[in-house]
Each structure stands twice: as structure tokens, then as C-alpha cells.
Amino acid sequence: MNGSTSGSVTQHIGPVRTCIGCRARTLPSELLRVVAVDGSVVPDLRRRLPGRGAWLHFDLECLRNAERRRAFSRAFRVQGALDVASLREHIEQYGKMIEGQPLDPQETRKQVDPS
């Protein structure tokens, strides 16, 4: 067989990260990096904030699972609970953006009639 292995061939597709909410492994492009800043969990949109990062799907269910499992404290290696209000707001707005709903009432005035 000329040194090749039988079975499926795995190709290197780049780094893989694990969502701390659902524990699914996926590409970083499908996840949001979050960091702990002054007792709060904040989204790291540019993936450049210093400190330990954790990865989470853009899904409120994954956020709820991470909170329930106390995954943020473990991931960031801190004692006590962390505030996730700004992260929750960001994920909710992302969901609205995906569903095509305007993010704020002023957005409806900016829309142009396509006809």
C-alpha cells in the first residue's frame, strides 16, 4: 500500500476550539471568543484582548449551559461568579441581526424601499 493508511483520510483544516456551553468542537470562525474583564465576561470581537479566552457559540442556549455548569469560572480560572449581562446582550443582538430584525427602532427608518 506504499505507506498509506487505509480508512478515511483526515485533512488538517486548521485549529479547532470547544464551545464551553455545549462542549462541541468546531472551527474558531463559528465561535465567539470571550474574556473576563473586571469581573464581567465580555465578547472579544477582534480576538485580541489579553488574558485567558474561552469560546462560545452565538447561541443563548450555549450561554445558559455555560452558566449552569459554572464553565466561565473554570475557563478563566477565577473564584466566584462572573457577570454575563454584556455577553448576553451581544448574543441577543447577534440573533436579531441574523433573523433580519432591526437592531434598534431607528434602523427601520434607514431601510430603503427596493421598488
DRENDO-1510 file (C-alpha; in Angstrom, 1 decimal, always signed):
<recs>
REC; n; res; u; v; w
REC; 1; MET; +0.0; +0.0; +0.0 .
REC; 2; ASN; +3.0; +2.3; -0.3 .
REC; 3; GLY; +2.9; +3.5; +3.2 .
REC; 4; SER; -0.6; +5.0; +3.1 .
REC; 5; THR; -3.2; +4.2; +5.7 .
REC; 6; SER; -6.5; +2.5; +5.0 .
REC; 7; GLY; -9.8; +4.1; +6.0 .
REC; 8; SER; -10.7; +7.7; +6.0 .
REC; 9; VAL; -8.1; +10.3; +5.3 .
REC; 10; THR; -8.2; +13.2; +7.8 .
REC; 11; GLN; -7.1; +16.6; +6.4 .
REC; 12; HIS; -5.8; +19.3; +8.5 .
REC; 13; ILE; -8.4; +22.1; +8.5 .
REC; 14; GLY; -6.8; +24.4; +11.0 .
REC; 15; PRO; -7.3; +25.0; +14.7 .
REC; 16; VAL; -10.4; +23.6; +16.5 .
REC; 17; ARG; -11.9; +25.2; +19.6 .
REC; 18; THR; -14.5; +23.8; +22.1 .
REC; 19; CYS; -17.7; +25.7; +23.0 .
REC; 20; ILE; -17.8; +26.0; +26.8 .
REC; 21; GLY; -21.6; +25.8; +26.7 .
REC; 22; CYS; -22.3; +22.7; +24.6 .
REC; 23; ARG; -18.8; +21.2; +24.6 .
REC; 24; ALA; -18.9; +20.8; +20.7 .
REC; 25; ARG; -15.6; +21.1; +18.9 .
REC; 26; THR; -15.7; +23.4; +15.9 .
REC; 27; LEU; -13.7; +26.0; +13.9 .
REC; 28; PRO; -13.0; +29.3; +15.7 .
REC; 29; SER; -14.8; +31.2; +12.9 .
REC; 30; GLU; -18.1; +29.6; +14.1 .
REC; 31; LEU; -17.5; +30.7; +17.8 .
REC; 32; LEU; -17.2; +33.9; +19.8 .
REC; 33; ARG; -14.1; +34.4; +21.9 .
REC; 34; VAL; -14.9; +35.8; +25.3 .
REC; 35; VAL; -12.6; +37.1; +28.1 .
REC; 36; ALA; -13.1; +38.1; +31.7 .
REC; 37; VAL; -12.5; +41.8; +32.4 .
REC; 38; ASP; -13.1; +43.3; +35.9 .
REC; 39; GLY; -15.5; +40.5; +37.0 .
REC; 40; SER; -17.5; +40.5; +33.7 .
REC; 41; VAL; -17.5; +38.3; +30.7 .
REC; 42; VAL; -17.2; +40.4; +27.6 .
REC; 43; PRO; -17.1; +39.4; +23.9 .
REC; 44; ASP; -13.7; +39.7; +22.2 .
REC; 45; LEU; -14.8; +40.6; +18.7 .
REC; 46; ARG; -11.3; +41.2; +17.3 .
REC; 47; ARG; -9.9; +38.2; +19.3 .
REC; 48; ARG; -7.1; +40.4; +20.6 .
REC; 49; LEU; -8.0; +41.2; +24.2 .
REC; 50; PRO; -5.3; +40.0; +26.7 .
REC; 51; GLY; -5.8; +37.2; +29.1 .
REC; 52; ARG; -7.4; +33.7; +29.0 .
REC; 53; GLY; -10.1; +33.4; +26.4 .
REC; 54; ALA; -13.0; +31.0; +26.2 .
REC; 55; TRP; -15.1; +30.1; +23.2 .
REC; 56; LEU; -18.9; +30.1; +22.9 .
REC; 57; HIS; -21.4; +29.6; +20.1 .
REC; 58; PHE; -23.6; +32.7; +19.2 .
REC; 59; ASP; -26.5; +30.9; +20.9 .
REC; 60; LEU; -28.3; +31.8; +24.1 .
REC; 61; GLU; -28.8; +28.1; +24.9 .
REC; 62; CYS; -25.0; +27.6; +25.0 .
REC; 63; LEU; -24.7; +30.7; +27.2 .
REC; 64; ARG; -27.3; +29.2; +29.6 .
REC; 65; ASN; -25.5; +25.8; +29.6 .
REC; 66; ALA; -22.2; +27.6; +30.4 .
REC; 67; GLU; -23.7; +29.5; +33.3 .
REC; 68; ARG; -25.5; +26.4; +34.7 .
REC; 69; ARG; -22.3; +24.4; +34.6 .
REC; 70; ARG; -20.2; +27.3; +36.0 .
REC; 71; ALA; -17.9; +27.0; +33.0 .
REC; 72; PHE; -16.9; +30.6; +32.9 .
REC; 73; SER; -15.2; +30.5; +36.3 .
REC; 74; ARG; -13.3; +27.3; +35.4 .
REC; 75; ALA; -12.3; +28.5; +31.9 .
REC; 76; PHE; -11.0; +31.8; +33.3 .
REC; 77; ARG; -9.6; +30.3; +36.5 .
REC; 78; VAL; -11.3; +32.8; +38.8 .
REC; 79; GLN; -13.2; +32.3; +42.0 .
REC; 80; GLY; -16.9; +33.2; +42.2 .
REC; 81; ALA; -19.5; +34.1; +39.6 .
REC; 82; LEU; -18.9; +36.4; +36.7 .
REC; 83; ASP; -21.3; +38.9; +35.3 .
REC; 84; VAL; -22.5; +37.9; +31.8 .
REC; 85; ALA; -25.0; +40.7; +31.1 .
REC; 86; SER; -23.0; +42.4; +28.4 .
REC; 87; LEU; -22.3; +39.0; +26.7 .
REC; 88; ARG; -26.0; +38.0; +26.9 .
REC; 89; GLU; -26.9; +41.4; +25.3 .
REC; 90; HIS; -24.3; +40.9; +22.5 .
REC; 91; ILE; -25.6; +37.4; +21.7 .
REC; 92; GLU; -29.2; +38.6; +21.7 .
REC; 93; GLN; -28.4; +41.4; +19.3 .
REC; 94; TYR; -26.5; +39.0; +17.1 .
REC; 95; GLY; -29.5; +36.7; +17.0 .
REC; 96; LYS; -31.7; +39.7; +16.0 .
REC; 97; MET; -29.3; +40.6; +13.3 .
REC; 98; ILE; -29.3; +37.1; +11.9 .
REC; 99; GLU; -33.1; +36.9; +11.9 .
REC; 100; GLY; -33.2; +40.1; +9.8 .
REC; 101; GLN; -34.8; +42.2; +12.6 .
REC; 102; PRO; -33.6; +45.7; +13.0 .
REC; 103; LEU; -31.3; +46.2; +16.0 .
REC; 104; ASP; -32.9; +49.4; +17.1 .
REC; 105; PRO; -36.0; +51.4; +16.2 .
REC; 106; GLN; -34.0; +53.9; +14.1 .
REC; 107; GLU; -32.9; +51.1; +11.8 .
REC; 108; THR; -36.4; +50.9; +10.4 .
REC; 109; ARG; -36.2; +54.5; +9.1 .
REC; 110; LYS; -32.9; +53.8; +7.3 .
REC; 111; GLN; -34.3; +51.0; +5.2 .
REC; 112; VAL; -34.9; +51.8; +1.6 .
REC; 113; ASP; -37.9; +50.5; -0.4 .
REC; 114; PRO; -36.5; +48.2; -3.1 .
REC; 115; SER; -39.3; +49.0; -5.6 .
</recs>
